[in-house]
Amino acid sequence: MPRRFIRRYMPHPDRVKENRSLRFLGTLIHDPNLWHLNRHSVARAMAIGLFWAMIPMPMQMLAAASCAIPSRANLPIAVGLVWLTNPLTMPPVFYCNYRVGTWLLGTPTFAMPEHLTLDWVTSLLQTHWQPLYLGSLVMAILLAGMGYSLTQLYWRWWVGRSWRRRQANRLQDKQRADHS
């Protein structure tokens, strides 16, 4: 079941609850629904984590956690998915988001200089932030919707498959018992 696979890589809730850096959340993280692995909490966590992973901003994990807590999504999954945009993946992901934004706005894309300088990056962010954030918002909404839907579908498929296998095994056991 997906639950076993996910549980293998998740930290134990007690370890997270006792973390000193999370004390500011108080008793909010003690809600057991934030740690349950069920179809709905995992699907909500997928949507929240994928959404915030696509938004170029500092402290994405805090934003994901602050959305996961009131929506009762699985907290570790929502926060962990934000790391899809890590220092290695950020440049290509955000460049693709920028290209989507320029396509939607109908604006020309920038040309890469021969040598990257801090002045070039600063001027680029000052002049091209609209396509970056529009593309990021569009991609965030699309990925969040896809993540939620695909998680719901996969979970239902997995449970149905497991149920059919159990039924087939019970039928085989009954047939063996009848022939004995």
N, C-alpha and C positions, 0 to 999 in steps of 0.2 A: 504494500500500500504506500502511497506517496508519504503518508505520515511517518513511516519508519525511516525513509530516506531523509526527510527533512529533519527529523529529531536527531539523527546521527550527527548532523553538522551544527545544530543549534546549541547555544550555551544553556546551561541549566538556569531556570528562572531565579533560583535563590542566589546564585552568584551575581546575576545582574542586579537584583533588588538590593544587594548589600554593597554595590559599587558606590564608592564615596562621591564620584563625580555626578551621580544621578540623584543625590539626596535632595536637590532643589525640586524634584518632581513630587516629593513627599509620598503620599499613599496612592497617588495616581497609577503608579506602575505595579501596585499590588493587586490590581484587578485581574482575576484569573483568566478572563477572556482574552487578555493581551498575550497570553502564552499558549492558548489552546490551538491545536492543529486540526481545524475542520475546514471544510470546503469554503465556507463563507469568510472566515477570518483570514485564510491564506489568500483567497482571491482579492480581498480588499487590500491586504498588504502588498500584493503584486502591483495593484493599480497605484497605490500611494508611492511605493518605492520607485517604480518606473517613471512616474510623473516627475518626482523631485530629482531623479537622476538626470533628466533632460534639461533642467532649468539651470543656467549658468549663474551660480550665486555661491557665496561662502556659507558654510554651516548647513549644507543640504541634509545632513543626518538629523539635525535638530528640527528642521522643517518637517521631515518625514515622521519623526517621533511625535511632534505636536499635532500632526494630522491622524496618526495611527491611534493615539490614545482616545480621543473622543469618538472615533468611528469604530472602535473595538476591533481593530485589525491586529494581526499578529505582529507584535512590536519588533522582534529580532529580524524577521523577514523584511519588513518595510524599511528598517534602518540599513540592513545589509545590502539590499538591492541598490541603494544609492551609490555604492562603490562600483557600479557598472561604469560610471564615469570617474575613473581614477586618473592619476597624472599621466599614465600611458595612453589611455583611451580618450581623454578630454579633447585634445586637438582634432582628431578626425571626427568625433561625434559632433562637437560644436561647429566645426567647419561645415559638416553636412546640414546641420540645423540652420546655419547662416545661408547656405545655398538655397534651402527651402524657403527661407524668408525673402531672399532676393527674387526668387521665382514668383512668390506670391505678391510681392510689392511691385514687381516689374522694374527693379533697379539693377544697374550693372554691378557685377562683382568686382572686388579689388584684385589687383595684380600683385603677386608676391615679389618682393624686392630681392636683389641678389644677396644682400646681407641683412639679417634681422637685427633690428635695434630696438631699444626700449622706446625711443621716440616714435618709431613707426607703429609699434603696437599700441601706444597711448593714443596717437592720432587716429588710428584705425578704430579703436573702441569709442572714441568721441564722435566719429562720423558714421559708423556702421552698426551702432547698437540696436537700431530699430529692426533691421532684418534678422539679426541674431536672436533677439528676444521673441519676435513673431514666429520665426521658424522653430525655436525651442518650445514655445507654447503649443504650437500645432503638433509637433512631434511628441511632446509630453502627453497631450490629450489622446492622440492616436495610440501610442504605446500603452498608456494606462488602460484604455478601453480594450485593446487586444489582450493585454496581460490578464485583466479581470475575466474576460470571456473565455480565453483559452484555458485558464486555470479551472474555471467552472466546468468546462467541457471535458478536460482531461480527468479531473477528479471523478466526475460522473461516469466516464468511460471505464476508469480503473475499478471503481466500486462495482459497476455492472459486470465487468469481466471477472472479478473475484467471486461475485455471487454466482455467476453461471458455472464457474469452475467448481465451487463448493457443491452446487446442485448436481453436477455431473459426477463428482466423487461420491456423493451420497447415493446416487442411483447405482453406480458401480458397486458400492459396498452392499447395497440392498440385493442386487442381482447375485453377488457372490454368496451372500448369506442364504438366499433362496436355493441356490444350486448345491449348497453344502448339506 
